[in-house]
Amino acid sequence: MPAEIAGIGSTQQRLRVSPGFDPLKAAVGPEEYFVLSRIDGTQTLRDVLLTTGLPIERAIAIVTRLRSIGALLLPGETATPAPTAIPTSRRPTPIQVPIHRPATSEPFRRSPLGTTPQTIETHELVPTHDLTLPHPTAEEIAALSEINELDDTERRRILAIMRLLEVHDPHALLGVPSSADARDLKRAYFALSKEIHPDRYYGKRLGSFAHKLPTVFEATSRAYARLTGTDRAKGSASHTSIASRPDNQPQSPQAYAAELFDRACQLEVSGDAMGAMKLFAAAVRVDGQLRYLRRAASCALAARQPRSAVEYAKKAHTLAPNDPSSARLLAAAFRAAGKLSDAEEVLVLAMALKSENDTLTSELRNDLAEVRRLLSQ
Amino acid sequence: MASDKVIGIDLGTTNSCVAIVEDGTPSVIPNRGGYKTTPSMVAIAENGKRLVGHIAKRQAITNAENTVYAAKRLIGRKWGSAAVRSSLEIMPYRIVEGPHDDVRIMLRDQVFSVPEVSAYILQEMKLISEEYLGEEVPKAVVTVPAYFNDGQRQATKDAGRIAGLDVIRIINEPTAAALAYGFGRNIERKVAVYDLGGGTFDISILEIGNGVFEVISTAGDTFLGGEDFDRRIIDWLVFGFEKQHGIDLRKDKMALQRLKDVAEKAKCELSSVKETEINLPFIISTGRNEALHLQTMLSRDKLEELTSDLIDRTVEICARTLEEAEIQKSAIEDVILVGGMTRMPRVQSAVAEFFGLEPCKGVHPDEVVALGAAIQGAALTDEKSDILLLDVTPHSLGIMIVGGYFHKLIEQNTTVPTSEQHVFTTVKDNQTSVKILVLQGESDRAEENELLGEFVLTGLRRAPRGEVEVEVMFHISADGIVSVKARDLETGLEQSITVTATSGLTEDEIKKMVEANKDYMVEVRSGQEFEKARHMAEKALEEIESLFPQVTDIIAGSDFGQDAVKKARAVVDRTRTSIAAKDLTTLTEATEALNRTLNMFRGVVSKTRG
C-alpha cells in the first residue's frame, strides 16, 4: 500500500464524493461505481482501497480515474476541483492561479518587517482554497475586475471563502484537511488571518471587499473556534461540591446519598430544619429516590421553604402518582407556596382515585376542606 | 511636513512613554531630559502656566493642590463610582462633579475635564516625538488597561483628539507588551502577560505564531496597582507617626504629598536593597512653633508583609483567568512581566511560583508597552510590516430584556471583528415599539452593567405578546467600534446605532429606565422551547383523552368522582388554551398539571385491570 498516490496525495486522507458528480453522465463502469460507493468521507483512502477487494494497483487506478473526472473531493475542497491544483502532501504547494488581470504593482504587499520575504519551515502550512473560482458569477467577475487596492490572489482568496460560507464545513473554510491537528489548525488560521483580517488592509481602498472582508474573517474565526473548542458559547462549567466527604475512600453515589440522608435525619431530629433541608437536598441530588424526596419535601415545609418543598414534592408525586400520601404532601407544599387551586386539584384527584376509605382519606378530606375554605376567602 | 508614521503611546497612571517603528525597528523616543519615560503629571503654576511631565513632578510638593497625578484612575469614570470616591480621599488636588455625572478637576479656579488633563500628557508625548523626528506626527496608537470599558476607552480617544492626535487604534497594554516581546522573533508559543502597573493589574494569555498575535483571554482588576502598594507604606508611616506624636499626617495635604513621594521612592529602592531609610524632616508643625520629623527604617520584609494580600490577589486573578479560558498552567510557555511593580522581587517570585517558570527577562517593563503600541501602528500602516494582532472584546455585550435582565449576544474574549444576532419578541399585547438598551458587562442584571447606548424601534404591528419578532444584530469592528441594529422581521423596518461614547448615566438612572420603559421590553424568543413544550403537551393530551371515558367510569361512584372529572377536564382545557396562546410560561405550568393528572389516570386504569 503506497503512502501517497500521484495527483491525490496521502492515502490517510478522507475523500468525499463530489455532490455535483453524476456517475450516469460520466459513464463509469461497475468496478468504478463500486469503488465510488465505498467512498463516504469517513474512511481513509487507505481503508477504502483495502476494502474494495480489488487488486491494489487496480483500485488505485480506479481512484485516480475517478479523481481525474471530478468525482472525488479532497478534504477541504468543494465541488468542481481543479485536478492540476491539488497539493500532494499535507504541506501543500502554492497554487498556480490563472491571472485574469494584471496584479497590482505590489507583488509582495507584506513581507517581514525590514527584511526580504523569508519562508519559515514550520509555518508553511498555507490554507488551500480553490482560487481558480470555476464558473464565476457575474458578481464575482465584477469583484475581480473592479478598481481597488487588493491584488488578484487576495481577491480570489476572499471570493473562494465567500463561496464556502454556505457549506458549514469548518475545515473547508480554513482550507485544511479534516485530519488537521490542533497545530495545523492554528497555523492555517493564522496564515489565513494574515490574508483576510481587515487590519491587513487598513486605510486601503477596498471597493466591494470592504464588506466581504469582515464577513469572511468572522466566518473563519468562528470555524476556528468551533474546531478548537474555544467557542465562547457558555458551557456549564460549574461543579459545586455538595458536602465534604469524611474521608477520601471511594464511595458509591448511593452510599454517599444514604450517608447524607442519615446526617440530615439527625439534624432534623435535633431541630435544625434548615440544615437538615440542605443535606436532604444534597442527598436528593445524588440519588433521587422516593423516600429521600418525600423527607426533603416535608423538611422544606418545616423550614418554611415552600418553593423547595414544591420542587421535591412534585418529583416524589411523579415517582408515585397513585400514592395518596405523596399527593397530600404535594398539596401541602402547594398550599404553603400559595398555590391553592393547584392544591385543590391535587387533593380532589387523589380523593376521587382513592378506593379504600381509611384515615388517610379523612385527612385528605380535611385538607381539601381547609384549602377550599382558604380559596373561598 | 506631516509624517505618515504612527507613534505608539503608553499613557500610564504614573509614567508615560512614546515609541516609533523606524526602518523596521521599534524604539523608544527619549524626552528632552534624556529620559525614556515622562511622569503623567500636569500642574498649573502660580502664573497660570501649564506644566507637564518632569517639571510638574518637580514642583509637586510645593504646589500639591494644583498638580494632577494618576488622572488615569479617573478617566471615563462616573462621579458616583468607587474609584472616584476613593480618589477624593487620597488626591491632594480638588476633584469636583461634572455636568454629566462625570469628574472634573479644579486647578487654580479653573475646571478641567479628565480627558483634557490626559490630553496635556498626550500632547507632551506628541511634542517629544515631533522634536525627535523633525516632522509633525498626527497619528497614534494609544494603550489602555485590558479591563478598561468602552467609556474609558472613548474618553482616552477623546483625550487624543483634544491633543490634536488621530488615535487610529486603542490597544490593551498587555497585548502591546506581547507584540513587543514577540516582535522580530520567529516564535510559536503560548504566553502570559502579567502587567502590574501604577494603577491597574491585567493578565492576558496570547498565542503567538508566524507574526500573528492572538489574544485568547484577558482579565484584570482596575483597582489594583503600584499606587495601592504606595498607600500601604503611607498608611504604615501615618499610623506609626500618629502613635508616636498623636498627629494624623493625612490631614495635611503637603505632608501627604511628601509621604506619597517617599513611599514610592522607598518601594523602588527596596527592589534592590534589603532596607531603606525614610527621612522626612519638618513633616509637620505641632502648632507650638515646633516642627516634627519623620524618620524610620523600612525593610523589604516589612514591605512584603504590608502588601502580601495585594500580590495574592494578582495570583488569584491569574488562576481564575486560566480557568475561565480552560488553559492548563503547564501550557504557558513564557511569562512576560510588564509594569514597574514587577521589579519587586516578591512579585517576581510569586509569578514564578504560580506559573512554575522563570518570567522572561528580555523586555523592559517600562518601555515594552509603548514599543508594542508603535509596532501595532506600523502593522496597520506600514506595507512592510508582517504583524497581525487578533484582538478580543474585553467585555460581553448584549441588551436588556424583560425583568431588567441582561441578555448577552457577544461573549467577552471573542475575537474581533465579530457579529452576532438573536431574535426577540414583544412582551405586551399590542406593543408597538421596543427600546434596545445596549449594555456591556458580565452581570445578569442589566443595571449592574455599563450602558453604552439606546434606541427605539417603532412601528411594530399591534399583536398579542410574543407574536412580533425583532432581530437584534451586534457588530464589533476590528477597531472595536460597536454597532447595533434592530429589525422588525415582519416589516423589515430597521433602526441602528453606532455606539460612540458612553452617556453619563448612573445605575439609579438605568434602574429608573427599567421602570419607565417596561412597555418597550423584549424577551428572548422562546419559539424553539415552545415547540418542544407543545409537542410534549399534545402527546399527553392525546393519551389523557383516550383514558378519560375509562377513568370516568371507574371513579364516577366515588365521593369526589364528578369533581375530579371536572378538575381533570379543566387541566386539559388550560393546556389547550396555553397552546393556542403560544405562551410558554403558562403552557409549562399547565403541562405539569396535565402530566400529574395523566399519571394518576394511568395508575387508576392499571390498578383496575390488575
Interface residues (C-beta under 8 A of the other chain):
Chain A: E106 R109 R110 S111 P112 L113 G114 T115 I120 T122 H123 K186 R187 F190 A191 S193 K194 H197 P198 D199 R200 Y202 G203 P214 F217 E218 S221 A225 T230 R232 A233 K234 K314 H317 T318 P321 N322 A327 D342 E344 E345 V346 V348 L349 A350 M351 A352 L353 K354 S355 R365
Chain B: V21 D23 G24 T25 I168 G184 N186 E188 E207 G209 N210 G211 V212 E214 I216 E326 A378 A379 L380 T381 D382 E383 K384 S385 D386 I387 L388 L389 L390 I410 E411 Q412 N413 T414 T415 P417 T418 S419 H475 S477 A478 I555 S558 D559 F560 G561 D563 A564 V565 K567 A568 A570 V571 E592 A593 N595 R596 T597 N599 M600 R602 G603 V604 K607
